[in-house]
């Protein structure tokens, strides 16, 4: 099956710093990638939809200036958490939808655990 | 907006027995997709089964099957012959074609020997 990787898998940073998370589709082209956030014992909440070559679409309540998303190629999307604060600590998961893929299927990355001290 | 409701925060089943996880959803669309995802402790999301709304036949994948009731907007997951490895969080999800998944709050499934 299709494989999506995320890097890093785990990151700890100081408050006020920026952190970049990469999401790559390894064996397929993804015109659309999605970024989700999952707090402990909660469900996945969509943050933004990223389309290759265009600006990301953010969900209501998600600050686009704080969570910068870039989808510069068909295999890579990045999420940058700018000026991170402890409340940004969470599990961030990306998913990728294959170009022309059937059934609206999305393939998930393994997630990135962000801890902001 | 579409909503997905999982009314069972936690379920328990004995090994080799059958368990059914409930899911209801709300939508005004006629064409959409429904999914069940499994999230084990590793937190990797794993697709268990999918259902296209236009198909009347219930989807089946080995020990996993769904009961899709479109009029009632119900989409339950049945796990037969439960195994210890089935223990995980299970999320029901809805999506319109090309759009992101909308997840329910999840059901934690415990499997006892």
Interface residues (C-beta under 8 A of the other chain):
Chain A: X32 X34 X38 X42 X43 X44 X45 X46 X49 X91 X93 X95 X97 X103 X104 X105 X106 X108 X110 X111
Chain B: X33 X42 X43 X44 X45 X47 X50 X52 X91 X95 X96 X97 X98 X99 X100 X101 X102 X103 X104 X105 X106
